[in-house]
Amino acid sequence: MAAVSDREAPQLHLGQSDTDITHRSSTSGNEGSPASRRDNAGSSSPLPHARSTSNPARKRTPEDFVFGRVLGEGSYSTVLYAKESGTRREFAVKVLDKRHIIKEKKVKYVNIEKDVLNRLSHPFIIKLFYTFQDMHSLYFVLELAKDGDLLGYIRKLGSFEVEGARFYIAEIITGVMYLHNMDVIHRDLKPENILLDEKMHVKITDFGTAKPLNDTKTDDAEQARDETSARNSFVGTAEYCSPELLNDRAASKASDIWAIGCILYHLLAGKPPFKGANEYQTFQKIIKLEYSFPDGFPDSARDLVSRILVLDPCKRPTLEEIQKHPFFDGFDWENLHEKPAPNLRPFLPATSHHNMEDLTSDMEGLATGTGQFHGDIDAAIRDPFEEMPVVPEAEIAGNPDRSKKLEEQASSPIRRIISHTELIIMNGTVYKRKGLFSKKRGLVLTDLPRLQFFDEGKLIAKSEIPWSEKLKVELKGTRHFFVHTPKRTYYLEALKGDAQRWVDAINTLLQSV
Ligand SMILES: Nc1ncnc2c1ncn2[C@@H]1O[C@H](COP(=O)(O)OP(=O)(O)OP(=O)(O)O)[C@@H](O)[C@H]1O
């Protein structure tokens, strides 16, 4: 990677500091841009480096770092793992393509991100160490958050047990309290922007849409334009956006508090409180305050969330009031960053004990996702494909007469969603649980191998459990089994009580492929 000095970067006007940029013109080519470097970084092959130093004051260049894998992609950036050559210190380097930023009119937000981060220093806020640029890119050298983001853990576990949810929301509150004391509103708090370091402590990131409250440079008209454009160019997720931002285009500290309420709900329930089929529907739900709590949502958390999620921002509790809420009774707020993070466990009130009666009724209560079970249980558990031949497990690993079996299965209604070349090993009806919500689905296992969910009523294919040699299956009693994949655990309840058969069939396939 050829670095050039600031003087050689023709398309951007540079201010005092190295990424203080204002739009002048954009005529550069694409060689050397983050996009063209992605392959190199993605394959973990180190980029050449020339210099090494441990002098913190000296201005860095890309040559001071050995770049590794891609850690993540944002709308305007690629974030790469990097090691500083001399010190061997590890960083996350956010590489922004200048042309793209100018074209998308995001120069101002890049400067805000840099200016805000430069002002902040707190254990729960990501640190910005250096910024520099070359011909095509801007580089933000950030503290490395090794353990991914909160969304990844919610996806993996479904939801967090109360202890874990309390700990993480407390760290977020502590970080946001610091931000607000520094007169900064984040404006885009969401689980993706809550990174985790190697000790599983919070690092709040993504300050591109942050608002410094004492920003005298921004007049009212400019602010209105900003907020209109923030609204119109909404990228990413809309679910944590506050009603005042949607109605009045005005964000305040209370808007961050709204987002904290949404994150607490999400951590415990497994889904954000406001989620429509599309962005418009999500916004409608937010401005109508249309949300409900699933069964099993802990009482004190329910009380706290419902105090936070109120339409009038003035009526929301302050962060100090939230700290004193009974949800945090007995919680020690001192030196959180020095305390060990709790082991994360999924919040499965119905499966955390092995009393089958309790388990069954709880799970049935969750079947509709509203906490109410409607209709006739017998009808619900009748397997519509019961008569379909199932390949005995003994034959899976051996060499069954596939074409004969395929012929026998040819008339099965499931053939509408499963290719005629795949042998159906087993199928049945399951409750598929995500956090405190649960959906009834058909599940079919084929010898591809494949585990496919389908809607039994409409006979349409739904999602699939990604199969790999890393897949693991765990039996939890007669009705329950968990399928673990690297990114998610699927909590399943077999309505026919044949969890053992599912586990055996999946294990047999795992061993045979
Ligand atoms: N300091 C870091 N340590 C580890 N990974 C990081 C770090 N910063 C960012 N990432 C990864 O890179 C991804 C993109 O980063 P970031 O959200 O800052 O980019 P962005 O362009 O601001 O994104 P957005 O589209 O959300 O505005 C993150 O989701 C995360 O996975």
The ligand as an SDF file (V2000), in Angstrom:
LIG
                    3D

 31 33  0  0  0  0  0  0  0  0999 V2000
  -13.0560   -0.9740   17.3590 N   0  0  0  0  0  0  0  0  0  0  0  0
  -13.5230   -2.0450   16.7430 C   0  0  0  0  0  0  0  0  0  0  0  0
  -13.0920   -3.2740   17.0920 N   0  0  0  0  0  0  0  0  0  0  0  0
  -13.5920   -4.3710   16.4660 C   0  0  0  0  0  0  0  0  0  0  0  0
  -14.5020   -4.3320   15.4820 N   0  0  0  0  0  0  0  0  0  0  0  0
  -14.9540   -3.1370   15.0830 C   0  0  0  0  0  0  0  0  0  0  0  0
  -14.4930   -1.9360   15.6850 C   0  0  0  0  0  0  0  0  0  0  0  0
  -15.1240   -0.8970   15.1030 N   0  0  0  0  0  0  0  0  0  0  0  0
  -15.9490   -1.4190   14.1930 C   0  0  0  0  0  0  0  0  0  0  0  0
  -15.8630   -2.7580   14.1570 N   0  0  0  0  0  0  0  0  0  0  0  0
  -16.6070   -3.6680   13.2800 C   0  0  0  0  0  0  0  0  0  0  0  0
  -16.8620   -3.0240   12.0480 O   0  0  0  0  0  0  0  0  0  0  0  0
  -18.2670   -2.8410   11.8200 C   0  0  0  0  0  0  0  0  0  0  0  0
  -18.5100   -1.4970   11.1440 C   0  0  0  0  0  0  0  0  0  0  0  0
  -18.0200   -0.4540   11.9690 O   0  0  0  0  0  0  0  0  0  0  0  0
  -18.8050    0.9040   12.2080 P   0  0  0  0  0  0  0  0  0  0  0  0
  -20.1890    0.5850   12.7090 O   0  0  0  0  0  0  0  0  0  0  0  0
  -17.9870    1.8000   13.0360 O   0  0  0  0  0  0  0  0  0  0  0  0
  -18.8770    1.4470   10.7300 O   0  0  0  0  0  0  0  0  0  0  0  0
  -19.8550    2.5280   10.1690 P   0  0  0  0  0  0  0  0  0  0  0  0
  -19.4660    2.8370    8.7670 O   0  0  0  0  0  0  0  0  0  0  0  0
  -19.8930    3.6700   11.1330 O   0  0  0  0  0  0  0  0  0  0  0  0
  -21.1900    1.7270   10.2200 O   0  0  0  0  0  0  0  0  0  0  0  0
  -22.6930    2.2120   10.1240 P   0  0  0  0  0  0  0  0  0  0  0  0
  -23.1220    1.7260    8.7940 O   0  0  0  0  0  0  0  0  0  0  0  0
  -23.3650    1.4590   11.2510 O   0  0  0  0  0  0  0  0  0  0  0  0
  -22.7090    3.6910   10.3110 O   0  0  0  0  0  0  0  0  0  0  0  0
  -18.8940   -2.9690   13.1960 C   0  0  0  0  0  0  0  0  0  0  0  0
  -20.2090   -3.4590   13.1190 O   0  0  0  0  0  0  0  0  0  0  0  0
  -17.9640   -3.9750   13.8770 C   0  0  0  0  0  0  0  0  0  0  0  0
  -18.3350   -5.2890   13.5180 O   0  0  0  0  0  0  0  0  0  0  0  0
  1  2  1  0
  2  3  1  0
  2  7  2  0
  3  4  2  0
  4  5  1  0
  5  6  2  0
  6  7  1  0
  6 10  1  0
  7  8  1  0
  8  9  2  0
  9 10  1  0
 10 11  1  0
 11 12  1  0
 11 30  1  0
 12 13  1  0
 13 14  1  0
 13 28  1  0
 14 15  1  0
 15 16  1  0
 16 17  2  0
 16 18  1  0
 16 19  1  0
 19 20  1  0
 20 21  2  0
 20 22  1  0
 20 23  1  0
 23 24  1  0
 24 25  2  0
 24 26  1  0
 24 27  1  0
 28 29  1  0
 28 30  1  0
 30 31  1  0
M  END
$$$$
